[in-house]
Amino acid sequence: MKLRDREYIIGAEGIIFRVLGYLHPPDGYICEPEYAPKAIFISDNPRAPRGYPEISHFKFYGDEGLRFVEKNYPSYRVYFKPFRAYLIGVPRNLIAAVRSPQDRLAEIVELDRKDKLLEDTVNIVEIVCEATGFSPSDMGVFGSILHNFHNPFLSDIDLVVYGSKNIIKLRGCLSELFDAKDGWLRNEYDFPLEKARWIFKNYSLEEYIFHERRKMVYAKYWDGERWVKVEFEPVRDYSEYRDEYMDIVSIEKIGWVKLESIVVDDSGIYFMPAIYDVEVTKLISGPREALDVSRIVSYIDEFRMQAWKGEDIYVEGMLERIVRRDRVEYQVSITYCDRYVEQVLKLKKIPGRL
């Protein structure tokens, strides 16, 4: 069994874990707890309930799932040798079931009877396939639709797109579809922003909207009754990665850095984690080793697809030394940590703005 980002593992208690990225120890998978059945977890967050017509699960937000599992189900952890520490994850012997976005979409396409949201899902897949030349097998579905506890009248549509070439082609096609005067797809960030709270200290709401709008993977679809939020999530093809776990001897945190750099390779920016190959142009503060940083690695959705090759960026995060069997590298990591709200990866200057 070879699982990759955006595939899901069900634990014995019914906790639903999302596989994170592509680097995992041989005896399990590093995961993020995403949902739990109401028998073991209830949230007062109005966005959290899942299930229709009755609530069956609640979604975790922020680091809520990590804290819940760490406190109540400590067996869900795996030893990550490079950190010399245990991380939240699912050991292979605790895997009760696996759910695949690709398989679930294929199942939905073949259903004779579909509710309104499943019909919308198939319609969007058909629109995308016609515009790009994709096959439905190039895509998948995650979120509440994957787990079959979506609300047909309220839930969003979360789609996976497999492979670098496909996501690049899709972004170009979506740009054209968004501009079509009579189209049913629009850029989500052309609508008033629904988020009421903003937490990042070094990343303004204005900057966020600018970066999100140009990513071209967040949309809204008019289904005749409402605007449905649609996300297109890039996932690597199996041929686009290899298991590097045994190549890494250690990952050591060195210190907090602020720096400017230029993106020299953007082929990894679409995925989780997002990887930017960079050259440092200015070290503002932090250890001198930061001058040797060769890449920025982000595990936070907000900082994927922030910049493309040739663009100048500003970064704040944790400097790490990566010791591999044959070399030593330096990177800046952006992830869940105590200084979460201080982290940022953004364009050094937004076009048209002083």
VENMOKA-V424172 format. One record per run of one state. SS is the DSSP state (2 for helix, 1 for strand, 0 for the rest). FROM is the first residue (numbers start at 0). LEN is the number of residues. If there is no record, write none. Layout:
# VENMOKA-V424172
SS:FROM:LEN  SS:FROM:LEN
This chain:
# VENMOKA-V424172
0:0:7  1:7:3  0:10:5  1:15:4  0:19:8  1:27:10  0:37:11  1:48:2  0:50:6  1:56:3  0:59:4  2:63:9  0:72:4  1:76:4  2:80:3  0:83:1  1:84:7  2:91:3  0:94:2  1:96:3  0:99:1  2:100:10  0:110:5  2:115:17  0:132:3  2:135:3  1:138:4  0:142:14  1:156:6  0:162:1  2:163:16  0:179:5  1:184:3  2:187:3  0:190:14  2:204:11  0:215:2  1:217:5  0:222:4  1:226:9  0:235:2  2:237:3  0:240:4  2:244:3  1:247:21  0:268:5  1:273:12  0:285:2  2:287:5  1:292:6  0:298:2  2:300:3  0:303:8  1:311:13  0:324:3  1:327:7  0:334:5  2:339:3  0:342:1  1:343:4  0:347:7
